[in-house]
């Protein structure tokens, strides 16, 4: 882990130098690529630093488990109940960074959502799907740019096409596709029957 940390520190320093050069400053595409890489390296360094802090806390907690002081032992037991899981999650993120990736993972995506059979209910569901993807994109810090939107009179969506820009968008959305199906009592149903869209 130590050699990986040093490698990333050197890489971050090299990226900072590149980003401050006039050659990169005048090339917006290159600047965007290097900025993304810089943010990614900085993020993984923060994860590694956090993992190191938690690992040291775990070692201290393991030592305190043998303490004769009940309060100290209780705090150590509480730490040992959560620290291993937190450390494992951080190590998974670190391993993921160093695992070879799909070359398309860093790409942006275009999503298309169309209402299928089901009339107004299908359009309402398509609208909810688009809202779901929009909220997910917002949560991930991505930007959504509408290309085309065809709404219905009751607030549904017949068709929507949008671009999603950000870090690793394709990596997170590449398995989303195909037909989405919902069964529910729709807002448009008066008798309370379940519909499939």
N, C-alpha and C positions, 0 to 999 in steps of 0.2 A: 504493500500500500504506500509505503514511504517513497519508493522510486516513482510510482504513478503520480503522487502528489507533486514531487519536484518537476517531473515532466510537464505536468499541467501548469505549474507556476511559470515555467520557462515559456510555454506556449502562450499563456496569457500576456506575458511581457512582450513577446514577439507580435502578438495581435495588436496590442496597444500602440506599438511602434508603427505597424503598418497602417492602422486607422488614422494616425496623426500625419501620415505622409500626404503631400499635395497630390501625388499621382492617384491615390485611392480616393481622396476627397473629391476629385473631379469626375470620378467614375461611380455614378450612383448605384449601379448593379453590384459592382465589386464591394462598395461600402456597405450595402445591405447584407451581402453574403458574409463579410467579415464581422459585421455587427452581430449577426445571428450566432456565428461561431463564438465570438467573444462572450455573449450572454450565456451560451451553453457551457463554455469552459468555466466561467465565473460561478455559475450555478452549481456545477458538479464539485468545484473546489469548496464551496460553502457546505455542500452535503458531506464532503469528506471531513471538513473541519468539525461539523456537528457530530458525525459518527465518532471521531476521535475523542471529543469531549464526553460523549455518552459511554464510550468504552472505558475511559478512565474512571467515570462515576461507578461503573459496574465493578471494576476492580476494587475500588474503595468499599462498595457495598458488600462485596464478597468477604472482605477482611473484617468488616463490622458485624457480620453474621455470627462471628465467634466471640463478640464482645459480651462482657458480663452485665453491661448497662442495658436494661430492658428497653429504654427509649431509643437508644442507638440501634439496638437489634431490630426494633419495630420499624424504624425508618429504613434500615437496610432491607428488610423483608418487603416493604412497600416498593422500594426501588427495584428489587429483583423480580417483582411481579410484572413490571412494565418495561424495564430497560432491555432485556434480551429481544423482545418483539420489535421495539423501536430500532435497535441496532441492526437487526436482520432486514427490516424494511429499507433502511438507509444503504446497507450493503447490496441489496437487490438493485437499487437505483444506480449505485456505482458500477456494479457488474454490467447492467444494461448499457451504460455509457461506453464501456470498453468492449462490448460485444459487436461484431460486424453488423452493419445495418443494411436494410433495403436501400438502394441508391435513390429511391423516390420518396423516402420517409420525410425529407425536409421540404417537399414540394407543397404548394398551395393546392386547393381543390375547387372544383365547381360542383355544386349539388343541384340536382333537379328533383322536384317533388311534384307529382301529378296525382290528382284525385282519380281513383279508379271507379269501378261500378259502385253505385250506392247513392248517387244523386247528391243532395245537399249534405247528407251525413258524411259521405266520403270527402267532400270539400272541407267540411269542418275538421275532420280528422287530419287532412293534409295540412291545414292551417296550424293545427296543434303540433304536428310533426315539425313544421318549419320553426315554430316558436321554440320547441325543444332544442333543435340544433342551434338556433340563435342564442339561446340562454347558455348552452354548453360552450359555444364559441366565446361568449362574453366572459364566462367563468375561466376559460383557458387563456384569456388575454388576446384572442384573435379578433380580427376585423371582418365583418360581413358586409359585402357590397352587392346590392340587388342588381341583377341584370334584366330580369323580366318578372312581372308579377301580374297574375290575372285573378282578381278576387271575385267572390260571389256577392250577391246582395245581402246575405245574412251573415257575412263576416268570414266565410270559408275561403279556400284557395283552390281554384281549378288547376293552376300551374304556377310554380315559382322556380326561378333559376337564380342562384346566387353564387358568388365567389367568396371563398373563405381564405383569408391571408393570415399567416402567423408562423410560429415556430412548430415544426413537426406536425402540421395539420394532417397530411396524408397518413403519417404513422398512426394517428389516433382514429382516423375515419376510414381507412382502407377496407375494413371488413363490413362496413355499413353499405348495404345495397340490396336490391331486389324488392320484392313485394312485401309491404308491411300490412298486417291484417289486424283488425280490431273487432271485438264483439262487445257490445254494450247497449244499454238503453239510451238511444240518442236524444239530443235536445229537440230534435224535430219530431219525435214520436209522442203521440197523444195517449195511446193505450198502454204504454209501459212494456211493449214487446222488445225483446233483444234483437238487434240487427247486426249483420256482419258487413264490414266494409273492407 
